[in-house]
Amino acid sequence: MNIARKYLRGQLSSEEFRRSFLEEKTKLDLEYKLEELKNDIKSRKSREKLIKKIDSIEEYVLSA
């Protein structure tokens, strides 16, 4: 196991770090999904595809 992985595992034992890590991961995931949606809108994807993507984002937000 490399040093970074050991360090991360040690940090994840801290509740505060784990919560902050997951918050940041969620924010980055959401930013990525929104950027994809924006690009789909710019490229004039079908309404059905856009609605599916919006539904996917909504499910992600509600599950987070």
C-alpha positions in Angstrom: 0.0 0.0 0.0 1.4 3.4 -0.9 1.9 6.3 1.5 -1.0 8.4 0.2 -3.5 5.5 0.6 -2.3 4.9 4.2 -2.6 8.6 4.9 -6.1 8.8 3.5 -7.3 5.8 5.4 -5.9 7.4 8.6 -7.7 10.7 7.8 -11.0 8.9 7.1 -11.1 7.7 10.6 -11.8 11.3 11.6 -15.5 12.0 11.5 -14.9 15.7 10.6 -12.5 14.8 7.8 -14.8 12.1 6.4 -17.8 14.5 6.4 -15.7 17.3 4.7 -14.3 14.9 2.2 -17.7 13.6 1.2 -19.1 17.1 1.0 -16.4 18.1 -1.4 -16.8 15.0 -3.5 -20.5 15.6 -3.7 -19.9 19.2 -4.8 -17.5 18.2 -7.5 -19.8 15.4 -8.8 -22.7 17.9 -9.0 -20.5 20.5 -10.8 -19.5 17.8 -13.3 -23.2 16.7 -13.9 -24.3 20.3 -14.3 -21.5 21.0 -16.8 -22.5 18.0 -18.8 -26.1 19.2 -18.8 -25.0 22.7 -19.9 -23.0 21.1 -22.8 -26.0 19.0 -23.7 -28.2 22.1 -23.8 -25.6 23.9 -26.0 -25.5 21.0 -28.4 -29.3 20.9 -28.6 -29.9 17.4 -27.3 -33.4 16.1 -27.4 -35.8 17.2 -24.7 -36.1 13.6 -23.5 -32.3 13.3 -23.0 -32.2 16.6 -21.2 -35.1 15.6 -18.9 -33.4 12.3 -18.1 -30.2 14.1 -17.2 -32.1 16.6 -15.0 -33.9 13.6 -13.3 -30.6 12.0 -12.7 -29.2 15.1 -11.1 -32.3 15.4 -9.0 -32.0 11.8 -7.8 -28.3 12.4 -7.0 -29.1 15.5 -4.9 -31.9 13.8 -3.0 -29.7 10.8 -2.3 -26.8 12.8 -1.0 
